[in-house]
Amino acid sequence: MLSLIRRLRDQLQAIEDTKHDMESSGIMDRLICGDVGFGKTEVAIRAAFKAVQDGKQVALLVPTTILAQQHYNTFTERMRAFPVRVDLMSRFRTASEQKKTVADLKKGLVDIVIGTHRLLSKDVTYKDLGLLIVDEEQRFGVTHKEKIKAMKENIDVLTLTATPIPRTLHMSLVGIRDMSRSGGSA
């Protein structure tokens, strides 16, 4: 029971820290660290919803098509009652579906796009991207990380991980990047 209370307390603090960062004048670069199943996705959903309510688009970048589909299902279900369009970019989508999503992103018709490294392609542009959520950044290659780094210069970034790489963890511990725990032993 105490561990559940601690996990919920950590999750609420992570949500509050993220909200505070998003409302500040600076660009957010926050790491949410927690074990699998301890609420990192909930923090991401709330941050995405806040960004959309502020008129910004959100990109959720994940390393695998299976994880993209899982997040897409979760986000779609959670946003169902709201006027929020969630779309998916992965190899599970046909070329024509992806082409439509790319066109709609550029026009601002897609609020939240969830996808694999396909989101980092040159043809993918946004009308007003305000938040990039990166799930398990350490699973992306050097080329992808360079593209992510370039995107980070102008928008809020929320990184989710159960296993931060030492460099990322070090950046958080020395204050270059903010960090929140979302339950677990991280």
N, C-alpha and C positions, 0 to 999 in steps of 0.2 A: 504494500500500500504506500509506504514512504517513497519507494522508487517511482511509482506512478505520479505521486504528487510532485516529486522533484522534476520528472520529465515534463509534466504540464507547466510547472513554473519556468523551467528553462525555455520551453517552447513559447510561452507568453512573453518572456523577456526578449527572445529572438525576434518575435513579431513586433514588439514595441521598439526595439533597437533599429530594425529595418525601416519601420514607419518614420521614426525620427530622422534617420539618414535621408530618406526620400524627401522629407519636408525641409531639409537644410539647404543652404545655398550652394554647398559643394556637391561634387559628384560622388555618389555612393560606390564603395568597393568593399562589400561585406562578404565574409565567408561564414556560412552556416555549417557547422560541423556536428554530426550526430550519427549514432548507429542506424542501421537499416531499420525502418519501421518506427522511428522516434519523432516524426513530425516535420522533417525538412520540407516535404512537399506542401504541407499546410502553410508554412511560412511563405513559400513561393506563390501559392495561390492567392494569398492575401496581398502580397506585394504586387502581383500582376493585376489584381482587381483594382487596387489603389491607383496604379499607373493608368489603367484604362479609364477610370473615373476622372483622372486628371487630363484626359484627352490624348494620351500617349499610346503608342503601340508597344507590344511586348514580344520578344523572341526568347523561346526556351530551347536551348541547345543541349542535345543529349548525344552520347556516344554510340547508341545502338538503335536499330529500328524497333526492336521489341520495347525498349524503354520509351521511345517516342510514342508508340501506340498506347502504352500504359498511361503515360502522362496525358495524352490526348483524351483518352477515355475519362480520366479523373477530372481534368479541367472542363471538359464538355458537360459532364454531369453536374459539377459544382456551379457552372455559369449558366446552366439551363434556364433559370428563372429571371435572368437579366439580359438586357439587350447587348450582349457581348458575343462577337463572332470569333470562334476558335477554329483554327485550321491546322492541317498536318502536312509536313514536307518530309517525305522519306520514300524509300524504294517501294513501299506498300501502295503508293499513289501512282497512277498512270502519268505518262508524260503530259497529256492534256489537262489532267487535274492539277499537276504541278505548275503548268504554264498559267492556268487561271489563278492559282494562289499567288504566283509571282506578280501578275498584273494587278490583282486586288490589293496586295500589300502596298504596291507603289501608289495606288489610288487612295489608300487609307481605309479600305473596306474590311480588312482583316484586323481585328484588335489584338489577338494573341496567336502567334504562330509557333508551333512546336515541331522540332525537326532535328535531324542528324546534321552532319557536316554540310549537307546540301544547303543549309541556311547561310553558309559562308561563301557560296558561289557568287561570282561577279554579277550575274544577272538578277540576284535578289537584292532589291532596294526597298526602302520603307518611306512612307510619307512623313512619319514623325515618330521614329523609334525612341522610346524613352527609358526602356529597361531591358537589359540582357540578363537572362538567368542561365547559368551554365551548371549543368549537373555532371558531377564527376569529371572535372577539368583534366585531371591527371591521365585520363584515358584517351585524350586527343594527342595527335602527333605535333611535331614542331611547327610544321606549316600552318596547321589549324590554329595552334596557340598564337602564332604571329598575327593571324587575322583577328582573333579574339582580342589580342592586345591593342590592335589598331582601333577596334570598335570601342574599347573601354575609355578612350580619351574624351568622348563627348556625352556619354550616357551613364546612367546608374547601372551597376553590375552587382548581381547577387550570385554567389557561387555556392553550390550545395555539394557536400562530400561526406562520406562515411570514413574515408581514408585519405586525409590530406597528404600530399607529398611534402617532404621536409622543407623545400624552399617556400611553398605556399604557407605552411604552418609557421615558419620562421618570420615571414613578412607580417603575419598577424601578430605574432608575439612581440615584435619590435615596434609595432604601431604603424607600419606602412599600409596595412590593410586591417579593417575592423573585423572582429570575429565574434560570433555568438554560438552558443551550444544549443542544440535542440535535443536534449535528453541524452541518455547513454553515458558512456565513459570517456568521451572525447576530451 
